[in-house]
């Protein structure tokens, strides 16, 4: 899909699929970090991670994995770098990113993994944010996330191909249903916005950190700081 196509699709439907360069390398590192944080052997498949973690331990392990991924912010920036051409094309060169990447483990037949339909804007996020949804396992219609496309309204299931990620506008309603497959669905999500776009209840300094900044803005902010 060329640049015009994915941007038009995002503006029309509220979501789109993109294929970042060198993404397979980043996915490999992310999968290793998740297994490390969950205390699993490197040979374990993420689709079968529920066989290696008890239901009672799943949330504790999930929080440990989140901590592992977010513990090295420089490494996290490296992991996210292939997304930069898409994000900056959408929101400009002065970008902030969510400080902490979120992790979802959607386990088979686990009712506690169900996320009701919701819009993040109604829970405090800005409508100027874009969410990047990063699948780390193969998505099936019975275990993937769904959303309601902008304007059209009918439910759509996210079915990205290998090495694709999903970008979607933050005001779209989305959620998931009971995972009726035999495979866990593991995914990450992170939000981006322009440094200068309006916030909602998630404040810039608490929830975000600067990710990309143009030299023009850097110089301007420095001069502004030094003004009498």
C-alpha positions as CSV (number, residue, x, y, z in Angstrom):
1,X,0.0,0.0,0.0
2,X,1.5,3.4,-1.0
3,X,1.5,6.4,1.2
4,X,-1.6,8.0,-0.2
5,X,-3.6,4.8,0.2
6,X,-2.9,4.2,3.9
7,X,-3.5,7.8,4.8
8,X,-6.8,7.9,2.9
9,X,-7.8,4.6,4.5
10,X,-7.1,6.0,8.0
11,X,-9.0,9.2,7.3
12,X,-12.0,7.3,5.8
13,X,-12.3,4.3,8.1
14,X,-10.3,5.5,11.2
15,X,-7.8,2.7,10.9
16,X,-5.2,1.2,8.6
17,X,-2.5,-1.4,8.2
18,X,1.1,-0.4,7.6
19,X,4.3,-2.4,7.2
20,X,7.4,-0.7,8.8
21,X,10.8,-1.5,7.5
22,X,13.0,-3.8,9.6
23,X,9.9,-4.7,11.7
24,X,10.7,-8.5,11.8
25,X,13.8,-7.7,13.8
26,X,11.9,-5.6,16.3
27,X,9.2,-8.3,16.7
28,X,11.8,-10.9,17.4
29,X,13.3,-8.7,20.2
30,X,9.8,-7.9,21.6
31,X,8.9,-11.6,21.7
32,X,12.1,-12.4,23.6
33,X,11.4,-9.6,26.1
34,X,7.9,-10.9,26.8
35,X,9.2,-14.4,27.4
36,X,11.9,-13.1,29.6
37,X,9.5,-11.0,31.6
38,X,7.1,-14.0,31.9
39,X,9.8,-16.3,33.1
40,X,9.5,-18.6,30.1
41,X,12.1,-20.3,28.0
42,X,13.1,-18.7,24.7
43,X,11.7,-21.7,22.8
44,X,8.1,-21.2,24.1
45,X,5.7,-19.9,21.5
46,X,3.7,-16.9,22.5
47,X,0.5,-18.6,21.1
48,X,1.0,-21.3,23.8
49,X,2.1,-19.0,26.7
50,X,-1.1,-19.8,28.6
51,X,0.3,-23.4,29.0
52,X,3.3,-22.0,30.9
53,X,1.5,-19.4,33.2
54,X,-1.2,-20.3,35.6
55,X,-4.4,-18.3,35.4
56,X,-3.8,-17.0,38.9
57,X,-0.4,-15.6,37.9
58,X,-1.3,-14.1,34.5
59,X,-1.8,-10.6,35.7
60,X,1.3,-10.6,37.8
61,X,3.3,-11.9,34.9
62,X,1.7,-9.4,32.5
63,X,2.8,-6.5,34.8
64,X,6.3,-8.0,35.1
65,X,6.5,-8.1,31.3
66,X,5.3,-4.5,30.9
67,X,8.0,-3.5,33.4
68,X,10.6,-5.4,31.5
69,X,9.8,-3.8,28.2
70,X,9.6,-0.3,29.6
71,X,12.7,-0.5,31.8
72,X,15.1,0.6,29.1
73,X,13.6,3.7,27.4
74,X,16.5,4.0,24.9
75,X,15.9,0.4,23.8
76,X,12.2,1.1,23.6
77,X,12.9,4.1,21.3
78,X,15.0,1.8,19.1
79,X,12.2,-0.8,19.0
80,X,9.7,1.9,17.9
81,X,11.9,3.7,15.4
82,X,10.5,1.9,12.3
83,X,7.1,3.5,13.1
84,X,8.5,7.0,12.9
85,X,8.0,7.6,9.1
86,X,4.3,6.8,9.5
87,X,3.7,8.7,12.8
88,X,5.5,11.8,11.7
89,X,3.7,11.8,8.4
90,X,0.4,11.8,10.3
91,X,1.0,14.2,13.1
92,X,4.1,16.2,12.1
93,X,7.8,16.1,13.2
94,X,7.2,17.1,16.8
95,X,5.9,14.0,18.4
96,X,5.4,12.7,21.9
97,X,4.8,9.0,22.8
98,X,3.2,7.2,25.6
99,X,5.8,6.6,28.3
100,X,4.8,3.0,28.9
101,X,3.9,0.4,26.2
102,X,0.8,-1.6,27.2
103,X,0.6,-5.4,26.8
104,X,-2.5,-7.5,26.3
105,X,-2.6,-11.3,26.7
106,X,-5.9,-12.5,25.3
107,X,-6.1,-16.1,26.6
108,X,-8.3,-18.9,25.3
109,X,-11.6,-19.3,27.0
110,X,-10.7,-16.6,29.6
111,X,-13.5,-14.3,30.4
112,X,-11.2,-12.0,32.3
113,X,-9.4,-11.3,29.0
114,X,-12.6,-9.7,27.5
115,X,-12.4,-6.0,27.0
116,X,-15.8,-4.3,26.5
117,X,-16.4,-1.9,23.7
118,X,-15.0,1.5,24.6
119,X,-13.5,4.7,23.3
120,X,-10.2,5.8,24.9
121,X,-11.3,9.5,24.5
122,X,-14.1,8.9,27.0
123,X,-11.5,7.6,29.6
124,X,-9.2,10.7,29.3
125,X,-7.2,10.3,26.2
126,X,-7.1,13.1,23.5
127,X,-8.9,12.7,20.2
128,X,-5.6,14.0,18.6
129,X,-3.8,10.8,19.6
130,X,-3.2,7.9,17.2
131,X,-2.8,4.4,18.6
132,X,-0.4,1.8,17.2
133,X,-1.6,-1.7,17.8
134,X,1.2,-4.3,17.5
135,X,0.2,-7.9,17.2
136,X,2.9,-10.4,18.3
137,X,0.9,-13.5,17.4
138,X,-1.2,-14.5,14.4
139,X,-4.7,-13.0,14.6
140,X,-7.8,-15.1,14.0
141,X,-11.3,-13.7,13.8
142,X,-12.2,-15.6,17.0
143,X,-9.4,-14.0,19.1
144,X,-8.5,-10.7,17.6
145,X,-9.5,-7.1,18.6
146,X,-12.4,-5.5,16.8
147,X,-13.4,-1.9,16.2
148,X,-16.1,0.1,14.7
149,X,-14.9,2.0,11.6
150,X,-15.3,5.8,11.4
151,X,-18.5,6.8,9.6
152,X,-19.4,3.2,8.5
153,X,-20.2,1.9,12.0
154,X,-20.3,-1.8,11.5
155,X,-17.9,-4.0,13.5
156,X,-14.6,-4.8,11.8
157,X,-12.0,-7.4,12.9
158,X,-8.3,-6.6,12.9
159,X,-6.5,-9.2,10.7
160,X,-3.0,-7.8,10.0
161,X,-0.7,-9.8,7.9
162,X,2.8,-10.8,9.1
163,X,4.9,-7.8,10.1
164,X,2.0,-5.4,9.8
165,X,0.8,-3.1,12.6
166,X,-2.5,-1.2,12.9
167,X,-2.8,2.5,13.3
168,X,-6.2,3.7,14.5
169,X,-7.8,7.0,15.6
170,X,-8.3,7.2,19.2
171,X,-12.0,8.0,19.3
172,X,-12.9,4.8,17.6
173,X,-14.9,2.3,19.7
174,X,-13.0,-1.0,20.1
175,X,-12.8,-4.1,22.3
176,X,-12.6,-7.8,22.1
177,X,-14.7,-10.9,22.7
178,X,-14.1,-14.3,24.3
179,X,-11.1,-16.0,22.7
180,X,-12.6,-19.3,21.4
181,X,-9.4,-20.5,19.8
182,X,-6.7,-22.7,21.3
183,X,-4.1,-20.0,20.9
184,X,-3.3,-17.0,23.0
185,X,-3.3,-13.6,21.3
186,X,-0.5,-11.3,22.5
187,X,-0.3,-7.7,21.5
188,X,1.2,-4.3,22.5
189,X,-0.3,-0.9,22.1
190,X,1.2,2.6,22.4
191,X,-0.2,6.1,21.7
192,X,1.4,9.1,19.9
193,X,0.3,12.7,19.5
194,X,1.8,16.0,18.3
195,X,3.7,17.9,21.0
196,X,1.5,20.9,20.3
197,X,-2.0,19.2,20.0
198,X,-4.6,19.5,22.7
199,X,-4.6,17.1,25.7
200,X,-7.5,15.6,27.5
201,X,-7.1,14.2,31.0
202,X,-3.8,12.5,30.3
203,X,-1.3,15.3,30.8
204,X,1.8,15.7,28.6
205,X,4.4,15.3,31.4
206,X,2.7,12.5,33.3
207,X,1.6,10.3,30.4
208,X,3.9,11.2,27.5
209,X,7.5,11.9,26.7
210,X,9.1,13.6,23.8
211,X,9.9,11.1,21.0
212,X,10.8,13.2,18.0
213,X,11.5,16.9,17.7
214,X,12.4,19.1,14.7
215,X,15.6,21.2,15.0
216,X,13.4,24.3,14.3
217,X,11.2,23.5,17.3
218,X,14.2,22.6,19.5
219,X,15.9,26.0,18.8
220,X,12.6,27.9,19.3
221,X,11.9,26.2,22.6
222,X,15.4,26.9,23.8
223,X,15.2,30.6,22.8
224,X,11.7,30.9,24.5
225,X,13.1,29.4,27.7
226,X,15.9,32.0,27.7
227,X,13.7,35.0,27.0
228,X,13.6,37.6,29.7
